[in-house]
Each structure stands twice: as C-alpha cells, then as structure tokens.
Amino acid sequence: MLSKSTQTMVLSTMGKRYFSMSTPKSKHFKLVVVGGGAGGCSIAAKFARKIDPKSIAVIEPADMHYYQPQWTMVGGGMKKLEESGRTMESVLPKSITWLKEKAVGFYPDKNLIQISGKNQEPIQYDYLVVATGIQLNFNQIKGLIQAFDTPGVCSNYSPLYVNKTLESIKGFKKGNAIFTFPNTPIKCAGAPQKIMYIADSYFRKHGKRQDANVVFNTSLGVLFGVKKYADALWEIVKKRDIKVNLRTNLVEVIPKERKAIFENLDKPGTSETFDYEMLHVTPPMGPHDVMKTSAGDLVDPAGYVNLNKTTLQHVKYQNIFGLGDCTNLPTSKTAAAVAGQCGILSQNLWSVMNGKDPLGQYDGYTSCPLVTSYSTCVLAEFDYTSQPLETFPVNQAKESRVAFHLKKDIMPGIYWNLMLNGHWNGPAAFRKIAHLGFGK
Ligand SMILES: Cc1cc2nc3c(=O)[nH]c(=O)nc-3n(C[C@H](O)[C@H](O)[C@H](O)COP(=O)(O)OP(=O)(O)OC[C@H]3O[C@@H](n4cnc5c(N)ncnc54)[C@H](O)[C@@H]3O)c2cc1C
C-alpha cells in the first residue's frame, strides 16, 4: 500500500539506533531537552545561543523530523510527504549533543533521566525541558491496524498512512466517506475535519459528490471548541450537505465487510454500524507510555507534564519546564501553541537559570488553520478563555484565500527557517501592529 519512497523514509526512521553530533564527553548537562520535535528543537536552538551549546543535550530517538501540519496538505494531494520531513541531524542545532535514544525513565527528585540502549548511564541535568509530544494509539481501535492494509482506510496522523488518504479520495466510487474524531485529547483538533472538507471539494471537482455521503462522526458534543468558528463551520457543513453525528466514537473496524462500529457516548452500551467506502481515522491519543509508568510526580494523574499554565514551569520542580503536546496546558495542542510557549518558556527558564523569578506569562495562544477546500481556509486563533485572538484586523471566521496561502505556502517556511532555529514566538508582535497597538 505504501509507495517505495514512503517506505524508504519510514524505514530510515527505524534504522540506526545511536548517533551523536558530538560524542558526549560527560553524562552531565546543564540543560537536557527530551524530544526533538517542534518544541524541543526550537527550545534547544534558543538556548544554544544563550549558553555553551556543549552543555545542552537533546534526547530524541527519531532519524526524521516532520512538519506534521503539512500532512493535511499531503492527504489532500497539495504537497508531497517527502516535503514534510527533514533529517533530525539537519534540524537540531549543530553544536549540541544529540543522544539518539528514548527517555525510558524520569527521576525528577534526583535530576536524572534513564535512556534506552544497552549499558547506558543515566543522564544528569541541572535544568530539564520535556517536549515528548503525544502518543498515537491506533491499536486502541479493534481491527484498525489490519484495516489500513485494505482499500479506503487511511489517516493523516501518521507518515505511514497519510499517502493512503489521497489514494482513498482518488479511488472513491460510491457510498459513505466517513471522517472520525476520537474520545481523547488530540493534537490539532481541526485536522479531522480539514481533510473532510478537502475530500468534499475533490469529489465535487471530479463529479463524484452525488455518489458520496460525507459524514463526520465526532466524539465531541460540538463541531469546534470556539463558538465563533463553530458557527462558521456549521454553516459550511450545512451548505455542503455534510452529515455531522456528535458524541459518536469509532470503536471497531471490520475491513472484510467494510464496516465501522461507533459507540453512542450519550447512550452507553449502544452502537451503530456504518458501511464505508472511505474511512479517515483520527486515532485515540494520550501521553507516551513512559510518562504514565516512569515519570513519578513529573506528570498529572492522566500522564501529562504538570505545569503552571502561565509560566510553563513545573508545579513541583522549579528546574523543570515543559511545552507542547505532552503537557497539561489547557489549550488546543498545536505547533502554533508551541511557538507561543517557546518565547515564554525561554524567557522564564533563562530567568530561573539566573536566580530570578519567572515572570513571562503564556495566555494559551493557539491557532488552527481550518482548510475548507483547495483554495480556502478559516483561520482560527484563540486563547485559554476560548476567545478569538486574531492576528489580522478582518473577520477570520470567514473562508479566505489569503489564509489558505498563509497555511499552504508561508507557514512551512516560518516553521523550518524561523521556528526551528528559535526565532519564532508566534504572531503576537504582528497582531499588535495589525491592530494599531490596540487589543491583546
Ligand atoms: C495531521 C496533523 C495536522 C496538524 N495541523 C496543524 C496545524 O495546522 N497547525 C498547527 O499549529 N499544528 C498542527 N498540528 C499539530 C502539531 O504538529 C503538533 O502540535 C506539534 O508538532 C507539537 O509539538 P511537540 O514538540 O509537542 O511534539 P512533536 O512535534 O510531536 O515532537 C515530539 C518529539 O518527541 C519525541 N519523543 C517521543 N517520546 C520520546 C521519548 N520517550 N524520549 C525522547 N524523545 C521522545 C518524538 O520522537 C518527537 O520527535 C498537526 C498535527 C497533525 C498530525
């Protein structure tokens, strides 16, 4: 099912187990960052300019770093998967130490982390930033893994399955095109429906829409968490004749019969079975296993890094900070949120390193560019209070071509060239200018 180039890319992420940019001379570092994704890479780059880069280690097992927001465009056929990934070596700061292993145990009372690999000594730190992201739990849906090997079942959430999304849209003949949203917190809560609007547009463009019953089965009780954008999206689904079933959660796929079983979350014990021609699955997600089993007081009871939501400092350990999808910050988990958190985290961690109080305050800024076709987008931006916090002085709930180009053509450049190099803290400064200094 996977193309040769995808297989090569994916296999390369599983290859060699140990690689270090500079051989570690000591197992003690002033700053250890766990995770080399959007958050970890950006923070390492910021601190590589503030302190001796040799005193920084990033623990990260993957060979490849992906710009995951691009996968919506890959699934829709607007970008290639290959464009969304670069080698980890090329995005991590050159002069730091990359420990190409997994963190397998956290000992925050002793300032130690155990890493994978035979006979590895624990890594000691003065300061720690945790940025391990969120775990995809495809295996929690019965029959799903096997179903990915059959036609029509796909997911933009993994480089293993994202190319199958386009294949499924193109190969669609007649029947239900179902898009799911699981019963757990997820990253980019808009992505499950972005690909639905893109598929709907594709079917219209290619004369297939009259044969397609487009369905959004979501575990949520709302279409989107912020009313202003939810109202706009309800208008769109009505106009496009898309059926939305709230509180409807995928629990099983029977690929042989091309059937998907959904539980009704409002009526426990009851379920409904849907036939599908296409099934786009957003998997259940949760903290990585190591967080649930080996992180002690570092995490809250659910397994998310337990932070002060304003300062991003750990609630118990003053030398520990966190950012991104692995945290319990009550905002939508996005790379845009990570950008906003990076600026505050680096300011506050720098203060703590210098014996000062962490005074920077994160307002929960996050953003979700809800792509609604091959040329339009609703640009949702909001904060902890679920109130819009828009960069541009226009109504961003309206579908816009400018927002679409921002998402498709401008944001990738900002990510690779500015954010990962530690130069992008989100659009707050632009927002002030665009609103002539008024507003937040
Ligand atoms: C389909 C899709 C569409 C999206 N669309 C958007 C969008 O339009 N806009 C937007 O802003 N965001 C979007 N996102 C969300 C965005 O990609 C994430 O929120 C962001 O990448 C989070 O950054 P992070 O650093 O917390 O985690 P990640 O970038 O996921 O990085 C986590 C890193 O930690 C590493 N790691 C995991 N476990 C361990 C361990 N035990 N030890 C060491 N390292 C470990 C992983 O290998 C990984 O490299 C989208 C995501 C997806 C999947």
The ligand as an SDF file (V2000), in Angstrom:
LIG
                    3D

 53 58  0  0  0  0  0  0  0  0999 V2000
   -2.3830   15.7900   10.6670 C   0  0  0  0  0  0  0  0  0  0  0  0
   -1.8750   16.8890   11.5690 C   0  0  0  0  0  0  0  0  0  0  0  0
   -2.2060   18.2010   11.2660 C   0  0  0  0  0  0  0  0  0  0  0  0
   -1.7670   19.2270   12.0900 C   0  0  0  0  0  0  0  0  0  0  0  0
   -2.0720   20.5190   11.7300 N   0  0  0  0  0  0  0  0  0  0  0  0
   -1.5840   21.5410   12.4640 C   0  0  0  0  0  0  0  0  0  0  0  0
   -1.7890   22.8930   12.0450 C   0  0  0  0  0  0  0  0  0  0  0  0
   -2.4050   23.1560   11.0110 O   0  0  0  0  0  0  0  0  0  0  0  0
   -1.2820   23.8880   12.8100 N   0  0  0  0  0  0  0  0  0  0  0  0
   -0.5730   23.6130   13.9490 C   0  0  0  0  0  0  0  0  0  0  0  0
   -0.1100   24.5640   14.5800 O   0  0  0  0  0  0  0  0  0  0  0  0
   -0.3670   22.3410   14.3820 N   0  0  0  0  0  0  0  0  0  0  0  0
   -0.8490   21.3040   13.6760 C   0  0  0  0  0  0  0  0  0  0  0  0
   -0.6010   20.0030   14.0690 N   0  0  0  0  0  0  0  0  0  0  0  0
   -0.0810   19.7330   15.4400 C   0  0  0  0  0  0  0  0  0  0  0  0
    1.4240   19.8910   15.5970 C   0  0  0  0  0  0  0  0  0  0  0  0
    2.1240   19.1400   14.6280 O   0  0  0  0  0  0  0  0  0  0  0  0
    1.8300   19.4490   16.9990 C   0  0  0  0  0  0  0  0  0  0  0  0
    1.0010   20.0820   17.9420 O   0  0  0  0  0  0  0  0  0  0  0  0
    3.2850   19.7970   17.2960 C   0  0  0  0  0  0  0  0  0  0  0  0
    4.1320   19.0750   16.4490 O   0  0  0  0  0  0  0  0  0  0  0  0
    3.6120   19.5310   18.7650 C   0  0  0  0  0  0  0  0  0  0  0  0
    4.9850   19.7070   19.0040 O   0  0  0  0  0  0  0  0  0  0  0  0
    5.7050   18.8570   20.1620 P   0  0  0  0  0  0  0  0  0  0  0  0
    7.1070   19.2840   20.1730 O   0  0  0  0  0  0  0  0  0  0  0  0
    4.9150   18.9540   21.4110 O   0  0  0  0  0  0  0  0  0  0  0  0
    5.5640   17.3420   19.6830 O   0  0  0  0  0  0  0  0  0  0  0  0
    6.1620   16.6650   18.3900 P   0  0  0  0  0  0  0  0  0  0  0  0
    6.4530   17.6870   17.3460 O   0  0  0  0  0  0  0  0  0  0  0  0
    5.2470   15.5600   18.0480 O   0  0  0  0  0  0  0  0  0  0  0  0
    7.5680   16.0970   18.8680 O   0  0  0  0  0  0  0  0  0  0  0  0
    7.7080   15.1620   19.9050 C   0  0  0  0  0  0  0  0  0  0  0  0
    9.0820   14.5090   19.7780 C   0  0  0  0  0  0  0  0  0  0  0  0
    9.3600   13.7690   20.9620 O   0  0  0  0  0  0  0  0  0  0  0  0
    9.9850   12.5580   20.5920 C   0  0  0  0  0  0  0  0  0  0  0  0
    9.7710   11.5830   21.6630 N   0  0  0  0  0  0  0  0  0  0  0  0
    8.6490   10.8890   21.9620 C   0  0  0  0  0  0  0  0  0  0  0  0
    8.8590   10.0870   23.0010 N   0  0  0  0  0  0  0  0  0  0  0  0
   10.1410   10.2850   23.3900 C   0  0  0  0  0  0  0  0  0  0  0  0
   10.9420    9.7250   24.4180 C   0  0  0  0  0  0  0  0  0  0  0  0
   10.4740    8.8050   25.2760 N   0  0  0  0  0  0  0  0  0  0  0  0
   12.2150   10.1530   24.5240 N   0  0  0  0  0  0  0  0  0  0  0  0
   12.7130   11.0820   23.6900 C   0  0  0  0  0  0  0  0  0  0  0  0
   12.0000   11.6400   22.6920 N   0  0  0  0  0  0  0  0  0  0  0  0
   10.7240   11.2340   22.5550 C   0  0  0  0  0  0  0  0  0  0  0  0
    9.3210   12.1750   19.2820 C   0  0  0  0  0  0  0  0  0  0  0  0
   10.1330   11.2870   18.5340 O   0  0  0  0  0  0  0  0  0  0  0  0
    9.1580   13.5320   18.6130 C   0  0  0  0  0  0  0  0  0  0  0  0
   10.2580   13.8570   17.7800 O   0  0  0  0  0  0  0  0  0  0  0  0
   -0.9970   18.9460   13.2490 C   0  0  0  0  0  0  0  0  0  0  0  0
   -0.6470   17.6200   13.5310 C   0  0  0  0  0  0  0  0  0  0  0  0
   -1.0680   16.5950   12.7000 C   0  0  0  0  0  0  0  0  0  0  0  0
   -0.6600   15.1790   12.9970 C   0  0  0  0  0  0  0  0  0  0  0  0
  1  2  1  0
  2  3  1  0
  2 52  2  0
  3  4  2  0
  4  5  1  0
  4 50  1  0
  5  6  2  0
  6  7  1  0
  6 13  1  0
  7  8  2  0
  7  9  1  0
  9 10  1  0
 10 11  2  0
 10 12  1  0
 12 13  2  0
 13 14  1  0
 14 15  1  0
 14 50  1  0
 15 16  1  0
 16 17  1  0
 16 18  1  0
 18 19  1  0
 18 20  1  0
 20 21  1  0
 20 22  1  0
 22 23  1  0
 23 24  1  0
 24 25  2  0
 24 26  1  0
 24 27  1  0
 27 28  1  0
 28 29  2  0
 28 30  1  0
 28 31  1  0
 31 32  1  0
 32 33  1  0
 33 34  1  0
 33 48  1  0
 34 35  1  0
 35 36  1  0
 35 46  1  0
 36 37  1  0
 36 45  1  0
 37 38  2  0
 38 39  1  0
 39 40  1  0
 39 45  2  0
 40 41  1  0
 40 42  2  0
 42 43  1  0
 43 44  2  0
 44 45  1  0
 46 47  1  0
 46 48  1  0
 48 49  1  0
 50 51  2  0
 51 52  1  0
 52 53  1  0
M  END
$$$$
